[in-house]
Amino acid sequence: MNCNFTEKVSSLIDGELTQAETREVERHIVSCVECQQMRADFLNLRSQIVNFETSLQPTVQNRALKK
């Protein structure tokens, strides 16, 4: 990826940008195919993570995450 906005696209998806930064990135995405794809990829990944079910008990899962 060559666009300087790719990291900001991730921050946009995560809701970490100020209102001014959000508007700037949203305007940029309209004209940047690379960032449009990045946004779609991030949203797809987020939906997959949200829908992922784990069969681990919470204590086992927390121990695994700490490692």
CHARMM-style PDB file with segment names, atoms N, HN, CA, C and O in Angstrom:
ATOM      1  N   MET     1       0.831  -1.170   0.000  1.00  0.00      PROA
ATOM      2  CA  MET     1       0.000   0.000   0.000  1.00  0.00      PROA
ATOM      3  C   MET     1       0.883   1.244   0.000  1.00  0.00      PROA
ATOM      4  O   MET     1       1.823   1.365   0.786  1.00  0.00      PROA
ATOM      5  N   ASN     2       0.561   2.145  -0.886  1.00  0.00      PROA
ATOM      6  HN  ASN     2      -0.203   2.047  -1.525  1.00  0.00      PROA
ATOM      7  CA  ASN     2       1.374   3.344  -1.027  1.00  0.00      PROA
ATOM      8  C   ASN     2       0.710   4.604  -0.483  1.00  0.00      PROA
ATOM      9  O   ASN     2       1.376   5.627  -0.322  1.00  0.00      PROA
ATOM     10  N   CYS     3      -0.567   4.551  -0.201  1.00  0.00      PROA
ATOM     11  HN  CYS     3      -1.108   3.720  -0.332  1.00  0.00      PROA
ATOM     12  CA  CYS     3      -1.293   5.742   0.236  1.00  0.00      PROA
ATOM     13  C   CYS     3      -0.959   6.061   1.693  1.00  0.00      PROA
ATOM     14  O   CYS     3      -0.848   5.169   2.534  1.00  0.00      PROA
ATOM     15  N   ASN     4      -0.803   7.339   1.964  1.00  0.00      PROA
ATOM     16  HN  ASN     4      -0.894   8.064   1.281  1.00  0.00      PROA
ATOM     17  CA  ASN     4      -0.486   7.785   3.322  1.00  0.00      PROA
ATOM     18  C   ASN     4      -1.697   7.753   4.259  1.00  0.00      PROA
ATOM     19  O   ASN     4      -1.550   7.972   5.461  1.00  0.00      PROA
ATOM     20  N   PHE     5      -2.875   7.485   3.728  1.00  0.00      PROA
ATOM     21  HN  PHE     5      -2.994   7.306   2.751  1.00  0.00      PROA
ATOM     22  CA  PHE     5      -4.087   7.504   4.532  1.00  0.00      PROA
ATOM     23  C   PHE     5      -4.471   6.135   5.078  1.00  0.00      PROA
ATOM     24  O   PHE     5      -5.430   6.034   5.843  1.00  0.00      PROA
ATOM     25  N   THR     6      -3.755   5.082   4.710  1.00  0.00      PROA
ATOM     26  HN  THR     6      -2.976   5.164   4.088  1.00  0.00      PROA
ATOM     27  CA  THR     6      -4.200   3.737   5.087  1.00  0.00      PROA
ATOM     28  C   THR     6      -4.311   3.563   6.605  1.00  0.00      PROA
ATOM     29  O   THR     6      -5.254   2.933   7.083  1.00  0.00      PROA
ATOM     30  N   GLU     7      -3.376   4.103   7.356  1.00  0.00      PROA
ATOM     31  HN  GLU     7      -2.610   4.615   6.968  1.00  0.00      PROA
ATOM     32  CA  GLU     7      -3.459   3.988   8.820  1.00  0.00      PROA
ATOM     33  C   GLU     7      -4.647   4.781   9.355  1.00  0.00      PROA
ATOM     34  O   GLU     7      -5.303   4.365  10.310  1.00  0.00      PROA
ATOM     35  N   LYS     8      -4.915   5.918   8.735  1.00  0.00      PROA
ATOM     36  HN  LYS     8      -4.382   6.256   7.959  1.00  0.00      PROA
ATOM     37  CA  LYS     8      -6.052   6.729   9.168  1.00  0.00      PROA
ATOM     38  C   LYS     8      -7.373   6.031   8.863  1.00  0.00      PROA
ATOM     39  O   LYS     8      -8.357   6.225   9.578  1.00  0.00      PROA
ATOM     40  N   VAL     9      -7.401   5.221   7.805  1.00  0.00      PROA
ATOM     41  HN  VAL     9      -6.602   5.064   7.225  1.00  0.00      PROA
ATOM     42  CA  VAL     9      -8.613   4.469   7.483  1.00  0.00      PROA
ATOM     43  C   VAL     9      -8.909   3.498   8.623  1.00  0.00      PROA
ATOM     44  O   VAL     9     -10.060   3.351   9.033  1.00  0.00      PROA
ATOM     45  N   SER    10      -7.885   2.842   9.127  1.00  0.00      PROA
ATOM     46  HN  SER    10      -6.950   2.961   8.793  1.00  0.00      PROA
ATOM     47  CA  SER    10      -8.057   1.943  10.267  1.00  0.00      PROA
ATOM     48  C   SER    10      -8.578   2.701  11.481  1.00  0.00      PROA
ATOM     49  O   SER    10      -9.486   2.231  12.167  1.00  0.00      PROA
ATOM     50  N   SER    11      -8.014   3.857  11.744  1.00  0.00      PROA
ATOM     51  HN  SER    11      -7.276   4.239  11.187  1.00  0.00      PROA
ATOM     52  CA  SER    11      -8.456   4.682  12.871  1.00  0.00      PROA
ATOM     53  C   SER    11      -9.891   5.159  12.674  1.00  0.00      PROA
ATOM     54  O   SER    11     -10.648   5.275  13.638  1.00  0.00      PROA
ATOM     55  N   LEU    12     -10.264   5.435  11.432  1.00  0.00      PROA
ATOM     56  HN  LEU    12      -9.650   5.341  10.649  1.00  0.00      PROA
ATOM     57  CA  LEU    12     -11.639   5.833  11.125  1.00  0.00      PROA
ATOM     58  C   LEU    12     -12.599   4.705  11.496  1.00  0.00      PROA
ATOM     59  O   LEU    12     -13.612   4.937  12.156  1.00  0.00      PROA
ATOM     60  N   ILE    13     -12.279   3.494  11.074  1.00  0.00      PROA
ATOM     61  HN  ILE    13     -11.456   3.305  10.538  1.00  0.00      PROA
ATOM     62  CA  ILE    13     -13.122   2.336  11.360  1.00  0.00      PROA
ATOM     63  C   ILE    13     -13.262   2.133  12.874  1.00  0.00      PROA
ATOM     64  O   ILE    13     -14.332   1.771  13.364  1.00  0.00      PROA
ATOM     65  N   ASP    14     -12.182   2.367  13.597  1.00  0.00      PROA
ATOM     66  HN  ASP    14     -11.312   2.660  13.200  1.00  0.00      PROA
ATOM     67  CA  ASP    14     -12.180   2.171  15.049  1.00  0.00      PROA
ATOM     68  C   ASP    14     -12.764   3.348  15.820  1.00  0.00      PROA
ATOM     69  O   ASP    14     -12.867   3.291  17.045  1.00  0.00      PROA
ATOM     70  N   GLY    15     -13.150   4.422  15.115  1.00  0.00      PROA
ATOM     71  HN  GLY    15     -13.066   4.469  14.119  1.00  0.00      PROA
ATOM     72  CA  GLY    15     -13.748   5.574  15.764  1.00  0.00      PROA
ATOM     73  C   GLY    15     -12.757   6.385  16.578  1.00  0.00      PROA
ATOM     74  O   GLY    15     -13.132   7.006  17.573  1.00  0.00      PROA
ATOM     75  N   GLU    16     -11.505   6.384  16.170  1.00  0.00      PROA
ATOM     76  HN  GLU    16     -11.200   5.879  15.362  1.00  0.00      PROA
ATOM     77  CA  GLU    16     -10.443   7.040  16.930  1.00  0.00      PROA
ATOM     78  C   GLU    16     -10.070   8.426  16.400  1.00  0.00      PROA
ATOM     79  O   GLU    16      -9.145   9.044  16.926  1.00  0.00      PROA
ATOM     80  N   LEU    17     -10.751   8.921  15.396  1.00  0.00      PROA
ATOM     81  HN  LEU    17     -11.503   8.418  14.969  1.00  0.00      PROA
ATOM     82  CA  LEU    17     -10.397  10.204  14.793  1.00  0.00      PROA
ATOM     83  C   LEU    17     -11.279  11.324  15.329  1.00  0.00      PROA
ATOM     84  O   LEU    17     -12.408  11.097  15.763  1.00  0.00      PROA
ATOM     85  N   THR    18     -10.736  12.537  15.288  1.00  0.00      PROA
ATOM     86  HN  THR    18      -9.819  12.722  14.935  1.00  0.00      PROA
ATOM     87  CA  THR    18     -11.544  13.704  15.616  1.00  0.00      PROA
ATOM     88  C   THR    18     -12.558  13.906  14.487  1.00  0.00      PROA
ATOM     89  O   THR    18     -12.461  13.268  13.438  1.00  0.00      PROA
ATOM     90  N   GLN    19     -13.513  14.780  14.702  1.00  0.00      PROA
ATOM     91  HN  GLN    19     -13.592  15.298  15.554  1.00  0.00      PROA
ATOM     92  CA  GLN    19     -14.509  15.053  13.655  1.00  0.00      PROA
ATOM     93  C   GLN    19     -13.841  15.594  12.396  1.00  0.00      PROA
ATOM     94  O   GLN    19     -14.197  15.207  11.283  1.00  0.00      PROA
ATOM     95  N   ALA    20     -12.875  16.486  12.574  1.00  0.00      PROA
ATOM     96  HN  ALA    20     -12.585  16.800  13.479  1.00  0.00      PROA
ATOM     97  CA  ALA    20     -12.179  17.067  11.417  1.00  0.00      PROA
ATOM     98  C   ALA    20     -11.398  15.986  10.662  1.00  0.00      PROA
ATOM     99  O   ALA    20     -11.432  15.940   9.432  1.00  0.00      PROA
ATOM    100  N   GLU    21     -10.702  15.124  11.392  1.00  0.00      PROA
ATOM    101  HN  GLU    21     -10.675  15.161  12.391  1.00  0.00      PROA
ATOM    102  CA  GLU    21      -9.952  14.038  10.744  1.00  0.00      PROA
ATOM    103  C   GLU    21     -10.894  13.068  10.039  1.00  0.00      PROA
ATOM    104  O   GLU    21     -10.596  12.586   8.946  1.00  0.00      PROA
ATOM    105  N   THR    22     -12.020  12.786  10.665  1.00  0.00      PROA
ATOM    106  HN  THR    22     -12.262  13.178  11.553  1.00  0.00      PROA
ATOM    107  CA  THR    22     -13.010  11.891  10.061  1.00  0.00      PROA
ATOM    108  C   THR    22     -13.483  12.446   8.725  1.00  0.00      PROA
ATOM    109  O   THR    22     -13.545  11.717   7.735  1.00  0.00      PROA
ATOM    110  N   ARG    23     -13.815  13.725   8.691  1.00  0.00      PROA
ATOM    111  HN  ARG    23     -13.765  14.318   9.495  1.00  0.00      PROA
ATOM    112  CA  ARG    23     -14.268  14.349   7.439  1.00  0.00      PROA
ATOM    113  C   ARG    23     -13.167  14.293   6.382  1.00  0.00      PROA
ATOM    114  O   ARG    23     -13.432  14.004   5.215  1.00  0.00      PROA
ATOM    115  N   GLU    24     -11.933  14.571   6.798  1.00  0.00      PROA
ATOM    116  HN  GLU    24     -11.717  14.806   7.746  1.00  0.00      PROA
ATOM    117  CA  GLU    24     -10.802  14.548   5.866  1.00  0.00      PROA
ATOM    118  C   GLU    24     -10.612  13.153   5.259  1.00  0.00      PROA
ATOM    119  O   GLU    24     -10.442  13.020   4.047  1.00  0.00      PROA
ATOM    120  N   VAL    25     -10.639  12.132   6.091  1.00  0.00      PROA
ATOM    121  HN  VAL    25     -10.777  12.240   7.075  1.00  0.00      PROA
ATOM    122  CA  VAL    25     -10.432  10.770   5.601  1.00  0.00      PROA
ATOM    123  C   VAL    25     -11.611  10.335   4.736  1.00  0.00      PROA
ATOM    124  O   VAL    25     -11.409   9.702   3.700  1.00  0.00      PROA
ATOM    125  N   GLU    26     -12.832  10.661   5.140  1.00  0.00      PROA
ATOM    126  HN  GLU    26     -12.996  11.175   5.982  1.00  0.00      PROA
ATOM    127  CA  GLU    26     -14.004  10.301   4.342  1.00  0.00      PROA
ATOM    128  C   GLU    26     -13.954  10.964   2.968  1.00  0.00      PROA
ATOM    129  O   GLU    26     -14.303  10.335   1.969  1.00  0.00      PROA
ATOM    130  N   ARG    27     -13.527  12.219   2.902  1.00  0.00      PROA
ATOM    131  HN  ARG    27     -13.244  12.730   3.713  1.00  0.00      PROA
ATOM    132  CA  ARG    27     -13.389  12.900   1.603  1.00  0.00      PROA
ATOM    133  C   ARG    27     -12.318  12.208   0.761  1.00  0.00      PROA
ATOM    134  O   ARG    27     -12.483  12.036  -0.446  1.00  0.00      PROA
ATOM    135  N   HSD    28     -11.230  11.816   1.401  1.00  0.00      PROA
ATOM    136  HN  HSD    28     -11.096  11.956   2.382  1.00  0.00      PROA
ATOM    137  CA  HSD    28     -10.139  11.156   0.690  1.00  0.00      PROA
ATOM    138  C   HSD    28     -10.589   9.804   0.121  1.00  0.00      PROA
ATOM    139  O   HSD    28     -10.272   9.469  -1.021  1.00  0.00      PROA
ATOM    140  N   ILE    29     -11.315   9.047   0.908  1.00  0.00      PROA
ATOM    141  HN  ILE    29     -11.573   9.318   1.835  1.00  0.00      PROA
ATOM    142  CA  ILE    29     -11.748   7.706   0.494  1.00  0.00      PROA
ATOM    143  C   ILE    29     -12.573   7.762  -0.788  1.00  0.00      PROA
ATOM    144  O   ILE    29     -12.502   6.853  -1.615  1.00  0.00      PROA
ATOM    145  N   VAL    30     -13.343   8.814  -0.952  1.00  0.00      PROA
ATOM    146  HN  VAL    30     -13.401   9.553  -0.281  1.00  0.00      PROA
ATOM    147  CA  VAL    30     -14.187   8.955  -2.147  1.00  0.00      PROA
ATOM    148  C   VAL    30     -13.356   8.882  -3.430  1.00  0.00      PROA
ATOM    149  O   VAL    30     -13.819   8.364  -4.446  1.00  0.00      PROA
ATOM    150  N   SER    31     -12.142   9.399  -3.379  1.00  0.00      PROA
ATOM    151  HN  SER    31     -11.765   9.820  -2.554  1.00  0.00      PROA
ATOM    152  CA  SER    31     -11.332   9.460  -4.601  1.00  0.00      PROA
ATOM    153  C   SER    31     -10.146   8.493  -4.623  1.00  0.00      PROA
ATOM    154  O   SER    31      -9.367   8.506  -5.576  1.00  0.00      PROA
ATOM    155  N   CYS    32      -9.997   7.663  -3.601  1.00  0.00      PROA
ATOM    156  HN  CYS    32     -10.630   7.652  -2.827  1.00  0.00      PROA
ATOM    157  CA  CYS    32      -8.847   6.758  -3.533  1.00  0.00      PROA
ATOM    158  C   CYS    32      -9.311   5.305  -3.516  1.00  0.00      PROA
ATOM    159  O   CYS    32      -9.851   4.824  -2.520  1.00  0.00      PROA
ATOM    160  N   VAL    33      -9.095   4.622  -4.622  1.00  0.00      PROA
ATOM    161  HN  VAL    33      -8.656   5.013  -5.431  1.00  0.00      PROA
ATOM    162  CA  VAL    33      -9.518   3.228  -4.742  1.00  0.00      PROA
ATOM    163  C   VAL    33      -8.800   2.358  -3.711  1.00  0.00      PROA
ATOM    164  O   VAL    33      -9.391   1.432  -3.154  1.00  0.00      PROA
ATOM    165  N   GLU    34      -7.545   2.652  -3.462  1.00  0.00      PROA
ATOM    166  HN  GLU    34      -7.065   3.404  -3.914  1.00  0.00      PROA
ATOM    167  CA  GLU    34      -6.761   1.885  -2.488  1.00  0.00      PROA
ATOM    168  C   GLU    34      -7.386   1.961  -1.090  1.00  0.00      PROA
ATOM    169  O   GLU    34      -7.509   0.948  -0.401  1.00  0.00      PROA
ATOM    170  N   CYS    35      -7.772   3.147  -0.688  1.00  0.00      PROA
ATOM    171  HN  CYS    35      -7.672   3.970  -1.248  1.00  0.00      PROA
ATOM    172  CA  CYS    35      -8.377   3.327   0.626  1.00  0.00      PROA
ATOM    173  C   CYS    35      -9.809   2.783   0.676  1.00  0.00      PROA
ATOM    174  O   CYS    35     -10.262   2.328   1.726  1.00  0.00      PROA
ATOM    175  N   GLN    36     -10.513   2.829  -0.442  1.00  0.00      PROA
ATOM    176  HN  GLN    36     -10.145   3.198  -1.295  1.00  0.00      PROA
ATOM    177  CA  GLN    36     -11.840   2.222  -0.502  1.00  0.00      PROA
ATOM    178  C   GLN    36     -11.726   0.725  -0.237  1.00  0.00      PROA
ATOM    179  O   GLN    36     -12.523   0.156   0.509  1.00  0.00      PROA
ATOM    180  N   GLN    37     -10.734   0.093  -0.852  1.00  0.00      PROA
ATOM    181  HN  GLN    37     -10.087   0.555  -1.458  1.00  0.00      PROA
ATOM    182  CA  GLN    37     -10.525  -1.336  -0.651  1.00  0.00      PROA
ATOM    183  C   GLN    37     -10.078  -1.624   0.782  1.00  0.00      PROA
ATOM    184  O   GLN    37     -10.525  -2.593   1.396  1.00  0.00      PROA
ATOM    185  N   MET    38      -9.200  -0.783   1.304  1.00  0.00      PROA
ATOM    186  HN  MET    38      -8.836   0.004   0.806  1.00  0.00      PROA
ATOM    187  CA  MET    38      -8.728  -0.935   2.680  1.00  0.00      PROA
ATOM    188  C   MET    38      -9.890  -0.853   3.653  1.00  0.00      PROA
ATOM    189  O   MET    38      -9.990  -1.656   4.581  1.00  0.00      PROA
ATOM    190  N   ARG    39     -10.770   0.121   3.439  1.00  0.00      PROA
ATOM    191  HN  ARG    39     -10.689   0.773   2.685  1.00  0.00      PROA
ATOM    192  CA  ARG    39     -11.944   0.280   4.307  1.00  0.00      PROA
ATOM    193  C   ARG    39     -12.835  -0.958   4.229  1.00  0.00      PROA
ATOM    194  O   ARG    39     -13.295  -1.463   5.253  1.00  0.00      PROA
ATOM    195  N   ALA    40     -13.072  -1.437   3.024  1.00  0.00      PROA
ATOM    196  HN  ALA    40     -12.698  -1.027   2.192  1.00  0.00      PROA
ATOM    197  CA  ALA    40     -13.898  -2.634   2.852  1.00  0.00      PROA
ATOM    198  C   ALA    40     -13.256  -3.837   3.543  1.00  0.00      PROA
ATOM    199  O   ALA    40     -13.946  -4.631   4.184  1.00  0.00      PROA
ATOM    200  N   ASP    41     -11.950  -3.968   3.413  1.00  0.00      PROA
ATOM    201  HN  ASP    41     -11.389  -3.323   2.893  1.00  0.00      PROA
ATOM    202  CA  ASP    41     -11.234  -5.079   4.051  1.00  0.00      PROA
ATOM    203  C   ASP    41     -11.324  -4.997   5.572  1.00  0.00      PROA
ATOM    204  O   ASP    41     -11.567  -6.004   6.236  1.00  0.00      PROA
ATOM    205  N   PHE    42     -11.127  -3.799   6.127  1.00  0.00      PROA
ATOM    206  HN  PHE    42     -10.929  -2.981   5.588  1.00  0.00      PROA
ATOM    207  CA  PHE    42     -11.223  -3.621   7.578  1.00  0.00      PROA
ATOM    208  C   PHE    42     -12.632  -3.939   8.081  1.00  0.00      PROA
ATOM    209  O   PHE    42     -12.790  -4.612   9.099  1.00  0.00      PROA
ATOM    210  N   LEU    43     -13.651  -3.457   7.372  1.00  0.00      PROA
ATOM    211  HN  LEU    43     -13.522  -2.910   6.545  1.00  0.00      PROA
ATOM    212  CA  LEU    43     -15.029  -3.725   7.777  1.00  0.00      PROA
ATOM    213  C   LEU    43     -15.354  -5.204   7.691  1.00  0.00      PROA
ATOM    214  O   LEU    43     -16.048  -5.742   8.554  1.00  0.00      PROA
ATOM    215  N   ASN    44     -14.855  -5.864   6.650  1.00  0.00      PROA
ATOM    216  HN  ASN    44     -14.292  -5.427   5.950  1.00  0.00      PROA
ATOM    217  CA  ASN    44     -15.062  -7.302   6.507  1.00  0.00      PROA
ATOM    218  C   ASN    44     -14.399  -8.052   7.656  1.00  0.00      PROA
ATOM    219  O   ASN    44     -15.008  -8.937   8.257  1.00  0.00      PROA
ATOM    220  N   LEU    45     -13.166  -7.703   7.957  1.00  0.00      PROA
ATOM    221  HN  LEU    45     -12.671  -6.984   7.468  1.00  0.00      PROA
ATOM    222  CA  LEU    45     -12.446  -8.338   9.055  1.00  0.00      PROA
ATOM    223  C   LEU    45     -13.164  -8.116  10.380  1.00  0.00      PROA
ATOM    224  O   LEU    45     -13.302  -9.039  11.182  1.00  0.00      PROA
ATOM    225  N   ARG    46     -13.612  -6.902  10.601  1.00  0.00      PROA
ATOM    226  HN  ARG    46     -13.500  -6.152   9.949  1.00  0.00      PROA
ATOM    227  CA  ARG    46     -14.332  -6.604  11.839  1.00  0.00      PROA
ATOM    228  C   ARG    46     -15.588  -7.459  11.969  1.00  0.00      PROA
ATOM    229  O   ARG    46     -15.877  -7.967  13.053  1.00  0.00      PROA
ATOM    230  N   SER    47     -16.336  -7.624  10.883  1.00  0.00      PROA
ATOM    231  HN  SER    47     -16.102  -7.212  10.003  1.00  0.00      PROA
ATOM    232  CA  SER    47     -17.554  -8.433  10.951  1.00  0.00      PROA
ATOM    233  C   SER    47     -17.221  -9.899  11.195  1.00  0.00      PROA
ATOM    234  O   SER    47     -17.968 -10.592  11.886  1.00  0.00      PROA
ATOM    235  N   GLN    48     -16.119 -10.378  10.643  1.00  0.00      PROA
ATOM    236  HN  GLN    48     -15.513  -9.815  10.081  1.00  0.00      PROA
ATOM    237  CA  GLN    48     -15.708 -11.752  10.889  1.00  0.00      PROA
ATOM    238  C   GLN    48     -15.315 -11.959  12.346  1.00  0.00      PROA
ATOM    239  O   GLN    48     -15.647 -12.983  12.943  1.00  0.00      PROA
ATOM    240  N   ILE    49     -14.613 -10.994  12.915  1.00  0.00      PROA
ATOM    241  HN  ILE    49     -14.343 -10.162  12.430  1.00  0.00      PROA
ATOM    242  CA  ILE    49     -14.193 -11.098  14.308  1.00  0.00      PROA
ATOM    243  C   ILE    49     -15.404 -11.084  15.236  1.00  0.00      PROA
ATOM    244  O   ILE    49     -15.480 -11.867  16.183  1.00  0.00      PROA
ATOM    245  N   VAL    50     -16.343 -10.193  14.959  1.00  0.00      PROA
ATOM    246  HN  VAL    50     -16.281  -9.557  14.190  1.00  0.00      PROA
ATOM    247  CA  VAL    50     -17.540 -10.089  15.791  1.00  0.00      PROA
ATOM    248  C   VAL    50     -18.336 -11.390  15.747  1.00  0.00      PROA
ATOM    249  O   VAL    50     -18.901 -11.810  16.756  1.00  0.00      PROA
ATOM    250  N   ASN    51     -18.380 -12.019  14.590  1.00  0.00      PROA
ATOM    251  HN  ASN    51     -17.921 -11.677  13.769  1.00  0.00      PROA
ATOM    252  CA  ASN    51     -19.156 -13.245  14.433  1.00  0.00      PROA
ATOM    253  C   ASN    51     -18.408 -14.506  14.840  1.00  0.00      PROA
ATOM    254  O   ASN    51     -18.980 -15.596  14.824  1.00  0.00      PROA
ATOM    255  N   PHE    52     -17.137 -14.371  15.204  1.00  0.00      PROA
ATOM    256  HN  PHE    52     -16.673 -13.486  15.216  1.00  0.00      PROA
ATOM    257  CA  PHE    52     -16.339 -15.526  15.581  1.00  0.00      PROA
ATOM    258  C   PHE    52     -16.775 -16.030  16.951  1.00  0.00      PROA
ATOM    259  O   PHE    52     -16.821 -15.275  17.922  1.00  0.00      PROA
ATOM    260  N   GLU    53     -17.087 -17.294  17.008  1.00  0.00      PROA
ATOM    261  HN  GLU    53     -17.049 -17.907  16.219  1.00  0.00      PROA
ATOM    262  CA  GLU    53     -17.462 -17.893  18.277  1.00  0.00      PROA
ATOM    263  C   GLU    53     -16.295 -18.709  18.798  1.00  0.00      PROA
ATOM    264  O   GLU    53     -15.601 -19.384  18.037  1.00  0.00      PROA
ATOM    265  N   THR    54     -16.092 -18.638  20.078  1.00  0.00      PROA
ATOM    266  HN  THR    54     -16.656 -18.090  20.696  1.00  0.00      PROA
ATOM    267  CA  THR    54     -15.021 -19.406  20.681  1.00  0.00      PROA
ATOM    268  C   THR    54     -15.608 -20.463  21.601  1.00  0.00      PROA
ATOM    269  O   THR    54     -16.628 -20.244  22.255  1.00  0.00      PROA
ATOM    270  N   SER    55     -14.959 -21.590  21.638  1.00  0.00      PROA
ATOM    271  HN  SER    55     -14.130 -21.768  21.107  1.00  0.00      PROA
ATOM    272  CA  SER    55     -15.444 -22.667  22.499  1.00  0.00      PROA
ATOM    273  C   SER    55     -14.645 -22.735  23.801  1.00  0.00      PROA
ATOM    274  O   SER    55     -14.885 -23.600  24.643  1.00  0.00      PROA
ATOM    275  N   LEU    56     -13.691 -21.808  23.955  1.00  0.00      PROA
ATOM    276  HN  LEU    56     -13.496 -21.105  23.271  1.00  0.00      PROA
ATOM    277  CA  LEU    56     -12.893 -21.805  25.171  1.00  0.00      PROA
ATOM    278  C   LEU    56     -13.670 -21.204  26.341  1.00  0.00      PROA
ATOM    279  O   LEU    56     -14.456 -20.270  26.175  1.00  0.00      PROA
ATOM    280  N   GLN    57     -13.433 -21.754  27.507  1.00  0.00      PROA
ATOM    281  HN  GLN    57     -12.795 -22.512  27.642  1.00  0.00      PROA
ATOM    282  CA  GLN    57     -13.989 -21.167  28.726  1.00  0.00      PROA
ATOM    283  C   GLN    57     -13.333 -19.804  28.923  1.00  0.00      PROA
ATOM    284  O   GLN    57     -12.177 -19.624  28.538  1.00  0.00      PROA
ATOM    285  N   PRO    58     -14.027 -18.856  29.502  1.00  0.00      PROA
ATOM    286  CA  PRO    58     -13.456 -17.510  29.667  1.00  0.00      PROA
ATOM    287  C   PRO    58     -12.098 -17.506  30.375  1.00  0.00      PROA
ATOM    288  O   PRO    58     -11.208 -16.754  29.976  1.00  0.00      PROA
ATOM    289  N   THR    59     -11.921 -18.314  31.400  1.00  0.00      PROA
ATOM    290  HN  THR    59     -12.644 -18.925  31.724  1.00  0.00      PROA
ATOM    291  CA  THR    59     -10.630 -18.324  32.101  1.00  0.00      PROA
ATOM    292  C   THR    59      -9.520 -18.850  31.202  1.00  0.00      PROA
ATOM    293  O   THR    59      -8.404 -18.331  31.231  1.00  0.00      PROA
ATOM    294  N   VAL    60      -9.809 -19.866  30.409  1.00  0.00      PROA
ATOM    295  HN  VAL    60     -10.715 -20.288  30.385  1.00  0.00      PROA
ATOM    296  CA  VAL    60      -8.817 -20.420  29.482  1.00  0.00      PROA
ATOM    297  C   VAL    60      -8.514 -19.402  28.388  1.00  0.00      PROA
ATOM    298  O   VAL    60      -7.357 -19.212  28.014  1.00  0.00      PROA
ATOM    299  N   GLN    61      -9.539 -18.759  27.886  1.00  0.00      PROA
ATOM    300  HN  GLN    61     -10.479 -18.914  28.190  1.00  0.00      PROA
ATOM    301  CA  GLN    61      -9.363 -17.756  26.850  1.00  0.00      PROA
ATOM    302  C   GLN    61      -8.519 -16.585  27.360  1.00  0.00      PROA
ATOM    303  O   GLN    61      -7.616 -16.124  26.662  1.00  0.00      PROA
ATOM    304  N   ASN    62      -8.805 -16.104  28.568  1.00  0.00      PROA
ATOM    305  HN  ASN    62      -9.539 -16.479  29.136  1.00  0.00      PROA
ATOM    306  CA  ASN    62      -8.026 -14.995  29.136  1.00  0.00      PROA
ATOM    307  C   ASN    62      -6.574 -15.382  29.332  1.00  0.00      PROA
ATOM    308  O   ASN    62      -5.684 -14.572  29.072  1.00  0.00      PROA
ATOM    309  N   ARG    63      -6.313 -16.596  29.783  1.00  0.00      PROA
ATOM    310  HN  ARG    63      -7.036 -17.254  29.995  1.00  0.00      PROA
ATOM    311  CA  ARG    63      -4.943 -17.055  29.977  1.00  0.00      PROA
ATOM    312  C   ARG    63      -4.218 -17.105  28.639  1.00  0.00      PROA
ATOM    313  O   ARG    63      -3.058 -16.704  28.550  1.00  0.00      PROA
ATOM    314  N   ALA    64      -4.886 -17.591  27.600  1.00  0.00      PROA
ATOM    315  HN  ALA    64      -5.828 -17.917  27.672  1.00  0.00      PROA
ATOM    316  CA  ALA    64      -4.295 -17.669  26.262  1.00  0.00      PROA
ATOM    317  C   ALA    64      -4.008 -16.274  25.715  1.00  0.00      PROA
ATOM    318  O   ALA    64      -2.973 -16.055  25.086  1.00  0.00      PROA
ATOM    319  N   LEU    65      -4.904 -15.348  25.948  1.00  0.00      PROA
ATOM    320  HN  LEU    65      -5.745 -15.526  26.459  1.00  0.00      PROA
ATOM    321  CA  LEU    65      -4.709 -13.979  25.457  1.00  0.00      PROA
ATOM    322  C   LEU    65      -3.554 -13.284  26.169  1.00  0.00      PROA
ATOM    323  O   LEU    65      -2.853 -12.473  25.565  1.00  0.00      PROA
ATOM    324  N   LYS    66      -3.352 -13.594  27.439  1.00  0.00      PROA
ATOM    325  HN  LYS    66      -3.922 -14.254  27.929  1.00  0.00      PROA
ATOM    326  CA  LYS    66      -2.242 -12.985  28.182  1.00  0.00      PROA
ATOM    327  C   LYS    66      -0.904 -13.452  27.670  1.00  0.00      PROA
ATOM    328  O   LYS    66       0.079 -12.711  27.714  1.00  0.00      PROA
ATOM    329  N   LYS    67      -0.858 -14.697  27.174  1.00  0.00      PROA
ATOM    330  HN  LYS    67      -1.656 -15.299  27.138  1.00  0.00      PROA
ATOM    331  CA  LYS    67       0.400 -15.222  26.618  1.00  0.00      PROA
ATOM    332  C   LYS    67       0.707 -14.529  25.334  1.00  0.00      PROA
ATOM    333  OT1 LYS    67       1.722 -14.821  24.702  1.00  0.00      PROA
TER     334      LYS     67
END
